């Protein structure tokens, strides 16, 4: 019974390794094929991946109204004595 259990574990391990290696080789071949097709067509491959940092966040529609704000300049204060001293940690 121990021999059967050991052989079954080894068989499952080998099968998992073969499936994983097969998927890896498929991904490499697909990548090389995509790259070659892109280069033969004369286009640079677009290999940028966008990752949504929060996929559960609601998507807001773009703002429809643009508000024009009147801007004014503020004079800079060059008096270092009026600033509070930095806090030391």
N, C-alpha and C positions, 0 to 999 in steps of 0.2 A: 504494500500500500504506500509506503514511503517513496519507493522508486517511481510509482505511478504519479504521485503528487509532484515529485521533483521534475519528472519529464514534462508534466503538464505546465508547470511554471516556466521551464526553459522554452517550451514551445510557444507560450503566450509572449514571453519576452522577445524571442526571435521574430515572431509575427509582428509585434509592435514596432520593432526596429526596422523591419523591412517596409512596413507601411509608412513610417516616418521618413525613411530615406527616399522612398518613392515619391512622397509628397514634396520633399525638398528638391529632388531632381526635376520634378514637374515644374516647380516654381522657377528654378534656374533656367530651364529650357524656355519657359514662357517669357521670362524677362529678356533673354537673349533674342528670342524671336521678335518680341516687341521692339527691341532696340534696333535690330537689323531692318525691320519693315519701316521704322521711322527714318532711319538713315538712308535707305534706298528711295524713299519718297521725297527726300530732300528737306524734311522737317526735323527740327530738334525735338527730341522726346520730352514731353512734359511729365516729369517725375516728381512733382510736388504733391504732397498729401496734406489735406486739410483735416485737422482733428478738432472736433467740437469739444471744448473744454467742459461744458456742462450740457450734455445732450437732453436733459430733462427740463432745461429752461425754456420758457415760452418764447417764441420768435415774435419780436415786435415788428410791426410794419414801419417802413421809413417815415420820418417826419414829413408831413405835407407842407407845413407852413415854415417859411424862412423869415425870421425877424431881423430887421436892420437895427443895429444898436449904434447910438452915437458914442464914439470913443473920445476920450480926452487924456492928455498926457499928465502924469504926476511928476513933479520935480523930485529928484533924488536927494536924499539926506546924506551929506558927506560928514556929518558930525559923529565921529565914532564914540564920543563920550556919552551920547544919548542912548546908545544901544546897551541892553543889559548884558552882563558877562555870560559867556557860555557855561553851561552846567557840566561839571566833571562827573564822570561815572566812577 
